[in-house]
Amino acid sequence: VLLIGFLIYKVGIKEIYETILTANPIYIVLVLFVFFISFILPAIALFFILYPLDHKISILKLTWFNILTYAISRFVPGRIGDLSMVNFLKKEKIHMGKASAIFLIDKVIMFFIHFMFGVIGLFIFFSAKIALQVALIIIVMAIIGLGLVLWNKSRSFIKRYILKKHAEKFTGFYKTIIEYMKKHKKFLFLNFISNIVKNLSF
């Protein structure tokens, strides 16, 4: 709001209005279409993961959450603003532990997709040796990271020394991840396909 207000103050409402009139309306419609589709597709992917839960959230509402998360991320470094999605899910009466697990699952799937496209790029622009070395390093780091999340001792360490009194808020985190891996593979696959469509589209 402050940025728009500053723009209007410096440029003037009349000049902005006249500039908008000179724009091709077809391009404006296309820009708005692409803008909303870029938020709808990840909302559909998230909808598939949330589907097994008792609390159903509409794609329209998830799209709005994506827009808000995107806006917050523009002002917070390192895409930490993406974590605000957990808070939005919590407001929909999804327990913090489950919401955090679902957020992590969605991000892991996205990482895997980006990794696949990244490896293709490595083999195109670099030698096979370098591409394999980089790919193996990323795979090892990903396995270590996932292992730390699932390993009992590491989770106990995080609960005791990092989360401390807040550990109870994340109850059900590990259980939710295991449950999805065992019982909800279909919805993970649907999320995977939706995210691939999103990446190929944009």
Contacts in CASP RR format, 6 or more apart in sequence:
PFRMAT RR
TARGET T0000
AUTHOR 0000-0000-0000
METHOD contacts of the structure
MODEL  1
VLLIGFLIYKVGIKEIYETILTANPIYIVLVLFVFFISFILPAIALFFIL
YPLDHKISILKLTWFNILTYAISRFVPGRIGDLSMVNFLKKEKIHMGKAS
AIFLIDKVIMFFIHFMFGVIGLFIFFSAKIALQVALIIIVMAIIGLGLVL
WNKSRSFIKRYILKKHAEKFTGFYKTIIEYMKKHKKFLFLNFISNIVKNL
SF
7 16 0 8 1.000
8 16 0 8 1.000
34 202 0 8 1.000
36 63 0 8 1.000
37 201 0 8 1.000
38 198 0 8 1.000
38 202 0 8 1.000
39 63 0 8 1.000
39 66 0 8 1.000
39 67 0 8 1.000
39 70 0 8 1.000
40 59 0 8 1.000
40 63 0 8 1.000
41 194 0 8 1.000
41 197 0 8 1.000
41 198 0 8 1.000
41 201 0 8 1.000
41 202 0 8 1.000
42 66 0 8 1.000
42 194 0 8 1.000
42 195 0 8 1.000
42 198 0 8 1.000
43 59 0 8 1.000
43 60 0 8 1.000
43 62 0 8 1.000
43 63 0 8 1.000
43 65 0 8 1.000
43 66 0 8 1.000
44 59 0 8 1.000
44 62 0 8 1.000
44 194 0 8 1.000
45 106 0 8 1.000
45 190 0 8 1.000
45 191 0 8 1.000
45 194 0 8 1.000
45 195 0 8 1.000
45 198 0 8 1.000
46 62 0 8 1.000
46 66 0 8 1.000
46 85 0 8 1.000
46 102 0 8 1.000
46 106 0 8 1.000
46 191 0 8 1.000
47 57 0 8 1.000
47 59 0 8 1.000
47 62 0 8 1.000
48 187 0 8 1.000
48 190 0 8 1.000
48 191 0 8 1.000
48 194 0 8 1.000
49 102 0 8 1.000
49 105 0 8 1.000
49 106 0 8 1.000
49 180 0 8 1.000
49 187 0 8 1.000
49 188 0 8 1.000
49 191 0 8 1.000
50 56 0 8 1.000
50 57 0 8 1.000
50 62 0 8 1.000
50 89 0 8 1.000
50 94 0 8 1.000
50 102 0 8 1.000
51 187 0 8 1.000
52 180 0 8 1.000
52 183 0 8 1.000
52 184 0 8 1.000
52 187 0 8 1.000
53 94 0 8 1.000
53 98 0 8 1.000
55 92 0 8 1.000
55 93 0 8 1.000
55 94 0 8 1.000
57 89 0 8 1.000
57 92 0 8 1.000
61 92 0 8 1.000
65 85 0 8 1.000
65 88 0 8 1.000
65 89 0 8 1.000
66 85 0 8 1.000
68 84 0 8 1.000
68 88 0 8 1.000
69 81 0 8 1.000
69 82 0 8 1.000
69 84 0 8 1.000
69 85 0 8 1.000
69 88 0 8 1.000
72 81 0 8 1.000
72 84 0 8 1.000
73 79 0 8 1.000
73 80 0 8 1.000
73 81 0 8 1.000
73 82 0 8 1.000
73 84 0 8 1.000
82 103 0 8 1.000
82 107 0 8 1.000
83 103 0 8 1.000
85 103 0 8 1.000
86 96 0 8 1.000
86 99 0 8 1.000
86 100 0 8 1.000
86 103 0 8 1.000
89 98 0 8 1.000
89 99 0 8 1.000
89 102 0 8 1.000
89 103 0 8 1.000
90 96 0 8 1.000
90 99 0 8 1.000
94 102 0 8 1.000
95 171 0 8 1.000
95 172 0 8 1.000
96 169 0 8 1.000
96 170 0 8 1.000
97 169 0 8 1.000
97 170 0 8 1.000
97 171 0 8 1.000
97 172 0 8 1.000
97 173 0 8 1.000
97 176 0 8 1.000
98 172 0 8 1.000
98 173 0 8 1.000
98 176 0 8 1.000
100 170 0 8 1.000
100 173 0 8 1.000
101 172 0 8 1.000
101 173 0 8 1.000
101 174 0 8 1.000
101 176 0 8 1.000
101 177 0 8 1.000
101 180 0 8 1.000
102 176 0 8 1.000
104 149 0 8 1.000
104 177 0 8 1.000
105 177 0 8 1.000
105 180 0 8 1.000
105 188 0 8 1.000
105 191 0 8 1.000
106 191 0 8 1.000
108 146 0 8 1.000
109 188 0 8 1.000
109 191 0 8 1.000
109 192 0 8 1.000
109 195 0 8 1.000
110 195 0 8 1.000
111 142 0 8 1.000
112 192 0 8 1.000
113 192 0 8 1.000
113 195 0 8 1.000
113 196 0 8 1.000
113 199 0 8 1.000
114 199 0 8 1.000
115 135 0 8 1.000
115 138 0 8 1.000
115 142 0 8 1.000
117 199 0 8 1.000
119 131 0 8 1.000
119 135 0 8 1.000
121 131 0 8 1.000
122 130 0 8 1.000
122 131 0 8 1.000
122 134 0 8 1.000
122 135 0 8 1.000
123 131 0 8 1.000
126 134 0 8 1.000
147 154 0 8 1.000
148 154 0 8 1.000
149 155 0 8 1.000
149 177 0 8 1.000
150 174 0 8 1.000
150 177 0 8 1.000
155 174 0 8 1.000
159 167 0 8 1.000
160 167 0 8 1.000
163 169 0 8 1.000
163 170 0 8 1.000
180 187 0 8 1.000
180 188 0 8 1.000
181 188 0 8 1.000
END
